[in-house]
Amino acid sequence: MPKGAVEGSGVATGSAKLREMIRTLEVGLANVKGQREKAVELLELRDEIEAEMARLKETGLDLRPEETRVETIDNMFMNRAALVNRELRSLGGLASIRREKNPPEDHWWWYLDLYLAERQRKRVVRALISVAVVLVLAIVVTFVLDRLSGLSPEEKKAKELAGQADQLVLNGEYEEALEKYLQAIQLDPSQREVQVMIGILYEKKGEKEKAQQAFTRARSLYASEENYYLALARGYESAGEYEKALEKVEKALALAPQSAQGYFIRASIYELMHKYPQALDDFERSAQLAQEQGDDTLYVLAKMRFGMLLQRVPSLVTPTPTPQ
């Protein structure tokens, strides 16, 4: 028989072997309940399939039909992860078996226990966020009603103008925002945050003298330097000047190292700067301090922001094994 014919026959035999292995794994996964020790064999068989596919691909063989079946098997592994883990408990659990077998890290099917743990964590985070959103909405509504009740018409109009200006700042419309803030401060000169924003927006325009006058007036309205720096940090953050915001909140934390509000603001700035690990640390620290200090509102907010950041940037947690 010609040499090429022998090689072709070998490839065909290998392909048939691969299909038989795939079939065995399909049946095994479908009937994994009650298998215990054989559940480990299924994981090992998945290893063998991976190696055989890699070998056959080097021969140039078209494995698209087999790859499709393996993708289906991988989905079965994910869907039946809890059942596979239960079967392996009598053997000491998947973590113990993994230490014994020492599989490659990219063979994700050996890490189904971590996948389940991560899935549970996400359920908890989603539940936390749902509860937090409801609580925060209730808190905000109560806060707004409390702030508006008993105000004079001038004070109410000033707060309305300030709210409009805040939105304009977020949209980057600084000239229009400054005009609204100036109107608000004429109606109610006691608005500290408005004075701060006037200073920041004059500074952005390059009108340093007017900016300094506004900052001086704002400082006189705050009881402590710490609170003044926190207000500056929030203002610079909303105006998109994150480095300046970070500088101000650092000054506040230097004055008050146990400031839950300070850590929360710094976490928000870090998040906007895409410094996500630092943001997570600060949200967690803020929640801890708020709980210790009895600030339930800030505790809920910090926990909610922590969970939302984890949901938005899943790479911050231990990677979950995924099918290849």
ChimeraX attribute file (.defattr): number of C-alpha atoms within 10 A of each C-alpha:
attribute: neighborCount
match mode: 1-to-1
recipient: residues
	/A:1	5
	/A:2	6
	/A:3	8
	/A:4	9
	/A:5	10
	/A:6	11
	/A:7	12
	/A:8	12
	/A:9	12
	/A:10	12
	/A:11	17
	/A:12	14
	/A:13	12
	/A:14	16
	/A:15	19
	/A:16	12
	/A:17	14
	/A:18	21
	/A:19	17
	/A:20	13
	/A:21	16
	/A:22	21
	/A:23	14
	/A:24	13
	/A:25	22
	/A:26	20
	/A:27	12
	/A:28	17
	/A:29	19
	/A:30	12
	/A:31	11
	/A:32	18
	/A:33	15
	/A:34	13
	/A:35	16
	/A:36	17
	/A:37	12
	/A:38	15
	/A:39	22
	/A:40	20
	/A:41	14
	/A:42	22
	/A:43	20
	/A:44	17
	/A:45	17
	/A:46	21
	/A:47	16
	/A:48	15
	/A:49	20
	/A:50	15
	/A:51	12
	/A:52	16
	/A:53	18
	/A:54	12
	/A:55	14
	/A:56	17
	/A:57	11
	/A:58	8
	/A:59	11
	/A:60	9
	/A:61	13
	/A:62	11
	/A:63	14
	/A:64	9
	/A:65	9
	/A:66	15
	/A:67	14
	/A:68	11
	/A:69	15
	/A:70	23
	/A:71	13
	/A:72	14
	/A:73	21
	/A:74	19
	/A:75	14
	/A:76	14
	/A:77	21
	/A:78	19
	/A:79	11
	/A:80	16
	/A:81	17
	/A:82	14
	/A:83	16
	/A:84	26
	/A:85	19
	/A:86	17
	/A:87	20
	/A:88	21
	/A:89	14
	/A:90	11
	/A:91	13
	/A:92	9
	/A:93	15
	/A:94	22
	/A:95	17
	/A:96	13
	/A:97	16
	/A:98	14
	/A:99	9
	/A:100	9
	/A:101	12
	/A:102	10
	/A:103	17
	/A:104	10
	/A:105	10
	/A:106	12
	/A:107	16
	/A:108	18
	/A:109	22
	/A:110	24
	/A:111	20
	/A:112	22
	/A:113	20
	/A:114	17
	/A:115	21
	/A:116	16
	/A:117	12
	/A:118	17
	/A:119	13
	/A:120	12
	/A:121	12
	/A:122	16
	/A:123	12
	/A:124	13
	/A:125	19
	/A:126	16
	/A:127	13
	/A:128	16
	/A:129	21
	/A:130	12
	/A:131	13
	/A:132	21
	/A:133	15
	/A:134	10
	/A:135	14
	/A:136	16
	/A:137	11
	/A:138	11
	/A:139	14
	/A:140	12
	/A:141	11
	/A:142	11
	/A:143	11
	/A:144	10
	/A:145	11
	/A:146	11
	/A:147	12
	/A:148	13
	/A:149	9
	/A:150	10
	/A:151	12
	/A:152	11
	/A:153	10
	/A:154	13
	/A:155	19
	/A:156	18
	/A:157	16
	/A:158	24
	/A:159	21
	/A:160	14
	/A:161	21
	/A:162	24
	/A:163	17
	/A:164	15
	/A:165	26
	/A:166	23
	/A:167	14
	/A:168	18
	/A:169	21
	/A:170	14
	/A:171	12
	/A:172	14
	/A:173	14
	/A:174	21
	/A:175	15
	/A:176	13
	/A:177	25
	/A:178	23
	/A:179	13
	/A:180	22
	/A:181	27
	/A:182	20
	/A:183	17
	/A:184	26
	/A:185	20
	/A:186	12
	/A:187	18
	/A:188	18
	/A:189	17
	/A:190	15
	/A:191	19
	/A:192	19
	/A:193	19
	/A:194	29
	/A:195	24
	/A:196	26
	/A:197	30
	/A:198	26
	/A:199	27
	/A:200	26
	/A:201	23
	/A:202	20
	/A:203	17
	/A:204	15
	/A:205	13
	/A:206	11
	/A:207	13
	/A:208	14
	/A:209	12
	/A:210	17
	/A:211	21
	/A:212	16
	/A:213	15
	/A:214	21
	/A:215	21
	/A:216	14
	/A:217	16
	/A:218	24
	/A:219	20
	/A:220	12
	/A:221	15
	/A:222	15
	/A:223	9
	/A:224	12
	/A:225	15
	/A:226	21
	/A:227	19
	/A:228	22
	/A:229	24
	/A:230	24
	/A:231	26
	/A:232	27
	/A:233	29
	/A:234	25
	/A:235	26
	/A:236	23
	/A:237	21
	/A:238	19
	/A:239	22
	/A:240	17
	/A:241	16
	/A:242	21
	/A:243	14
	/A:244	15
	/A:245	25
	/A:246	24
	/A:247	15
	/A:248	24
	/A:249	27
	/A:250	20
	/A:251	17
	/A:252	25
	/A:253	19
	/A:254	13
	/A:255	15
	/A:256	14
	/A:257	12
	/A:258	15
	/A:259	21
	/A:260	27
	/A:261	23
	/A:262	28
	/A:263	26
	/A:264	27
	/A:265	25
	/A:266	29
	/A:267	28
	/A:268	25
	/A:269	27
	/A:270	21
	/A:271	18
	/A:272	14
	/A:273	14
	/A:274	11
	/A:275	13
	/A:276	19
	/A:277	15
	/A:278	16
	/A:279	25
	/A:280	24
	/A:281	14
	/A:282	23
	/A:283	29
	/A:284	22
	/A:285	21
	/A:286	28
	/A:287	27
	/A:288	16
	/A:289	19
	/A:290	23
	/A:291	16
	/A:292	12
	/A:293	13
	/A:294	10
	/A:295	14
	/A:296	14
	/A:297	16
	/A:298	20
	/A:299	25
	/A:300	21
	/A:301	21
	/A:302	29
	/A:303	22
	/A:304	22
	/A:305	22
	/A:306	22
	/A:307	22
	/A:308	15
	/A:309	18
	/A:310	17
	/A:311	16
	/A:312	9
	/A:313	10
	/A:314	12
	/A:315	10
	/A:316	13
	/A:317	11
	/A:318	10
	/A:319	11
	/A:320	18
	/A:321	19
	/A:322	15
	/A:323	16
	/A:324	11
